[in-house]
């Protein structure tokens, strides 16, 4: 059984996914910095720089940047865009003009065409049944996500079609809202952290536990909107220390620390900069392997730790990793890294080796890292100062 644990700290909501006592994912929603990710906006073009294929837009009070692929947009024009990454550091939010509405089982791309079945669904019969179940009256490109395969065994394909129908209604509403506007602004709000957690984490065997009774209604609303097929009933746990009782509070406390000890000895050091994230692997006092196998052993454990920390810390962009003895261990280290990244829900992959013997990987960036969120919380006004 998996658990979604939700509590409140000063100025933020914490959401954690655990399975078999292990922390699988974590999210921190800062009250004063709501996410715009995946929201749809009618934006006005304020500037265009063709030399870098970039346009700057006003979302109705929030600035954003669009990297256009073909013809540049016209300054002053209004256009529908979707937020692909929240603002972070000194960078504005990044938007795209090719909309992709994600549901639990499907993705609707209203400006595209064709049907795509996730490559993770390999059985030809299953792929054909899923495609045949899709409604024929919904226009646009449709992607069937891998988790839809689980609907086949118990004949719940109607859940998939309802998921797609909801996305079609969402898009129709966005078009209607755009027709009524002549100024930039929001057409479809971004999913809340609660809605995103329900959509991405919840399943039929998930238990949802809230440490604050005030959280029960938002969770119930998110379930009704995004997972009506799940007969889940969140409950309130009044005992203090919910996360500690599930054994994850100590690990959460390490997610902003730069140095992380590795199983078997050694450690990794993680340093975030505006341009990239640097990870140093150190064998330290590792004694779990034979002397001639220490480097590969530490690197294998480090690769797993790096992939896990990037996910839990919400680190994206360019990442460089300095493995132990990389010149002699480059092939094995990269293979360990590729295997560790294979389960990452975001697009992440090793892209090669630098001339200085560093492994380089890229990971899709969706906005501020966990460290940036906590830094923002530390700098928020306490609210109890004299006026």
N, C-alpha and C positions, 0 to 999 in steps of 0.2 A: 504493500500500500504506500502511496505517496501522500505527502501532506503539504498544503499551502498554509504557511504561518504568516499572520499579519499583525503588526502592532504599530504603535505610535511612539515617536520620540519627539523632542522639541523641534517643531518646524518641519517635520517630515513623516512620511509613512514608510515602513519597512515591509517588504514582501519577500518571503523565502520559499523555495521549493526544496523539499527533502524527500529522499527515497531510501528506505532501509537504513535510516539513521545517517545518511550522507547528504551534505549540502549539494544540490544540483544546479541551482540558479538563485540569483538574488537581485532585487531591485530596490532602489531608494528614490522615492518621489518627494522632491523638495517643494513645499507649499508655495513658496514665493517664485518658483521658476518652473511653471507648468510646461510640459513637453508639447511641442507642436507636431511631433513626428507622425507622419501618415495623414495629417489633416489636409483637407482640400481648401484652396483659397482662390478667390478671384484677385489676381495681382496686377498692379500697374507697372509697366516697364519705365524705370527712371533713367537708366543709362545703359549703353551698349559699348563693349570694347571688343571689336572684331579680332584684334591681334591675339587675344587669349581665349576667343570663343566664349566670352562671358557676358551675361546681362545682369543688371542689378535691378531689383524689384522692390516694390512696397506692398506688403501683404495686408496693409490696413493698420499701420502702426509699428510693424516689425519689418526690418530690412531682410532681404534674402538675395542669394546669388543663384543664377541658372547658367549651367554650361550647355550651350546649344550645340546641336550636332550638324545642322544644315544651315538654312537661311536664318540670319539674325532677326530677332523680333524688332518691332518698330518702337522707338521711344514714345511713350504716352499711351501705347496700346494696352488693353486689358486682356488677360489670358488666364485660363484655369491651370493651376499648378498643384503639385502635391509635395509636401515637405518630406525630403529623403534623409535629412540629418538636422538635428537641432543645433542651434548656435552653441559654440564652445570656444573658450579662450577668447581671442580677438576676432574669431571668424563668425560671420553671419550664418543664419540657417541656410542650408542648401536645398534647392527645390528641383523638381523635374517636371517636364511637360508631358510625359507619357505616364498616365495614371495607372496604378495597380492597386486594386482594392483587395485586401487579404481577408479571407474568412478562415475558419478552422479547417475546412476540407477543400476549399477551392480558392482560386485567385481570379478576379475579373479584371481584364485589361480592356476597357471600353473603347480605346482608340486603336486597338489591334484586331486581329482576326485569327481564327484557327483554334484547334483544341490540342493541348499538350497534357500528357499523362506523366507524372513523376517517374523518372528513370529507376527509382527505388522499387517501383512495382514492376516486376519482371515477367510475371506470368501473362502470356498473351490473352488468355481467356479472361482473366481479371481486368486487364486493360480494356478489352472490348466491352465487357459488361459495364464498366464505369463510364465509358464514353457513350454507350447506348442510353444510359440513365439520365444523361444531361438534357435539360429542356432545350427544345429547338428554337424557342421564341426569344431567347436572350441573345442580344447582339454583342459582339466584341470577342476578344480573345479570352479563352478559358483555360486555366491550368488546374488540373486535379492534383492535390497534394498527397504525399505519401501516406498520411494518416487516414485517408479515405479508404485504403485497403481494408482497414479494420471493420468497415461497415458492411463488407461483402458477406462475411461468415454468418452474421445474424440477420441478414436481410434488411438493413437499415439504410438503404440507398436514398430513401426519402429525406433523411437528415442532410445528405449532401446536396440534394436539389433545393431544399429549403435554405441552406447556407448560401447557395448561389443566388437564389431569388432575393434574399436579403440584400446582397451586394448590388443587385440590379436596381432595387428600390432606392438604395443609398445613392447610386449614381444619378438616377432620374431626379431625385431630390436636389442634388448638387446642380444639375442643369437648370432646374426651375429656379433655384435660388440665384444662379448667375444671371438669368434673364431678368430678374427683378432688380438687380443691382446696377448702378452705374459708377460705383466707387469701389476701391479694393476692400476686401474683408473676407471673413471666414464663411465658407459654404458648408463644410462638414467638419465638426470639431475632431481633433485628434483623439484616439482612444485614451482613456485615463490609464494610469498604472494598474489599477484594479482590473479594468477591462482587458488590458494586454495580458496580465497574469492569467486571468480566467481563460482567455482565448488560446494562449500558448501552453499553459501548464495543466489545466484541469482535464481529468478523464473520469470514467465511471467509478474507478476505485480510489479517487482522490478525496481526502478529508480536508476540509477548510476550517481552520481554527483562528478566531480573532481574539486578541488580547484586550480589545476595547469594544464594548457593546455598540458604540456609535458606528462601528465599521460594518455591522451586520447588514444594514439596508443597502449601502453601496455594493456590497458583495452580491446580495440577492438580486439587485438590479442588473449587475453585470452578467450574472448567470442567465437571467431571463432574456437579456438582449443578445448575448453571444454564445450561449450554450444551453438553449432551452430543452435539449434532449437529455441533459444530464440531471438525474434526480438527486441533486446534491443540496444539502441543507447546512449552511455554515453555522457553527455554534460558537458561543462566547465562553472563554476560559478565564475565570476571574483570578486564578492563582497568578502571583507575580512571577516574572522570569520565564515567559513562554519559550523564548529562543534558547535559553540556557538549559531548560528541562529537555529540549530536543537535542541537546549536545552540539549546537552550532554557534553559540554566542562567542566562544573563544576563537573559532575560525573567522567569524565576521570581524573580530577585532584585529586580525592580522591583514585584512584586505587593503588597508592603507599603509601598512608597514613596508619599507623598501626591501627588507631582507627576509627571506623565507627559508627555513631549514628543510632539507630534503631527507626523505626516508633513506636510511643506510649511511647517512653522513653527507657532508657537503651542503651547499646552499646556493640559492639564486638571489641576485640583487636586481631590483626592477626600478628603473629611473624614467619617469615621464618628462618629456620636454615638448615645447610647442611643435617641433618638427617631426619627432619620432619618439619611440620608446626603446630604450636600451636595456638589455637583459644580460647580466654577466653570470656565468656558471662557474662555481668554484668547488673543487673537490674537497677542500678543507681537510678534515680528519677522517674522510671516508675509509672504512676498513671492512666493508661488507663484501668486497670482491678480491680476487687474487691480484697481486700488484700489476700484472700485465693486462688486467681486465678492468682496472679501476676507472679509466677514462670513459670507456664505452658504457660501463654500468652507471656511472654518475650521469652521463649524457642522456641515457635512456630514461632515467627517473626525472631528470630535469626537463626533458621534452614533454612528458606528461604534465609536470607541474606548470610549465610555461603555458600550455594550451588551456589548462584549467584556470590559471590566474587571469589570462586575457579575457576569458569568458566572464568570470565572476567580477572582475574589476571593470568590465565594459571598456576595455582598451581597444582602440582601432587605429587605422592608418598604417604607417610603416613601423615595423618592429625589427630590430637587429639583435641577434643572439650570439654571444661569444661563448661557444662551447669549450669544454676542456680538450686541449690537444687537437684543435679542429683540423689542422692540416693533415694529420694522419687519420682522423676519425670523421672526415667530412661526409663521406657517403653514408656511413651508418647513422650519424647524427641527423642528417636530413631525412633519412627513412623513418627514424623514430619520430621526428617532428611531423612528417606527413601523416603518419598513422595516428598521432595524437590529435591532429587538427581535423581528422576525417569526420568526427562527430559534431563539429562546431556548427550550430544552426546558422551562423553568419558565414558569408563567403570569405574564407581565409585559406591561404596556401603559401608554401615556401616558393620564392621566386628565384632563388639562386644564392650565390656566394660572392661577397665583395672581394676586392683585391687585397683587403687586409685580413682575410680569413674569417669573416663574420657571416653567419647565416642570416638571410633577409627574408622576411615574410610580410605579406599585407593582409589586413583584416578590415572588413567593411566597418566604417565608423558611423555610428548613429547619433552621436552627440557627446556631451561631457562624460568623462570617465567617472567611476565611483569616487576616486580621489578628488576630482573637481567638485563633485556634489558635496562631499563632506567639507571641503574648503569653503564652499559657498555658505554652508550652514554655520561654520565657525565665525564668519564675517557678517551674519545677519544681525540686525539690532535685536537686543533682548526683549524689547517691548515694554520693559518696566522702568525706562528712564524718565526722569522728570521732563515735562514739556516746557 
